[in-house]
Amino acid sequence: MKEFSRTYYLAAGECTPQGEMPLPLLMTRIIDVATGHANLWGVGYEKLIADNHVWVLSRVTIELTAYPRVNEDYTLTTWIEDYNRHFSQRNMRLQDSHGNVLGYVRTIWMVIDLTTRSSVDISQLSYIKDNVSGLPCPIAPQSRLRPLTAGNQVSYTFGYTDCDFNRHVNTVRYIEHLMNLFDMQHYDTCFISRMEIAFIQETHYGDTAMLQLDDSDPMDSRMSVVVDGKDHVRARFVWHRREQGK
């Protein structure tokens, strides 16, 4: 119960043009595995919604040396490292079909009240204390993501398909929009070896945002999603050059 794993198969129709697992799909699987683990404890969506509560992501950090490849199996294993009144720290390990570790994930979750949209004290949820693994995660915690003071920006109005059942913009959709700030050639020569993303404020259907990019360091890109002059999301992509022919 303290660790939970799921294995998936990467089909051709799910891959990037480079034949790899897309980062947005990995984010989808991360949420899926976290949800499955919470459901095993009996504190998934059905339990929390009865009290008008839901789990939401606050921060995600992913660090990879490689991505799963087309027609390969991959496994995500998750555990709770620690928690406090406001946040639960859930880690994950990504492995290929041979058991080789491809990378790790740090996620920070909180519970919000759907009416007030404010956080709920999760230290009262005894199941977390009973199931904390304590197993550390070997990648560095998320760095402090500061507001951008330079860079380019494009405008985007969030639509119906950007939103989830919480009626705010979906985590995966943010990542997709931020990745689209870079061209195909950049992905042909580099891959994202570390992603950091922090969710500061909810974005909703019909909101027009400025997607900002500071790529003054081509191997360490900083981004933000800004609505009405306020940062809703801050993110960072650290890039790694591909080996020739890969």
Secondary structure, DSSP 8 states (H G I E B T S, - for coil): --EEEEEEE--GGG--TTSB--HHHHHHHHHHHHHHHHHHTT-SHHHHHTTTEEEEEEEEEEEES---BTT-EEEEEEEEEEE-SS-EEEEEEEEETTS-EEEEEEEEEEEEETTT--B--GGG-HHHHHH------SS----------S-EEEEEE--GGGB-TTSSB-HHHHHHHHHTTS-HHHHHHEEEEEEEEEE-S---TT-EEEEEEE-SSTTEEEEEEEETTEEEEEEEEEEEE--TT-
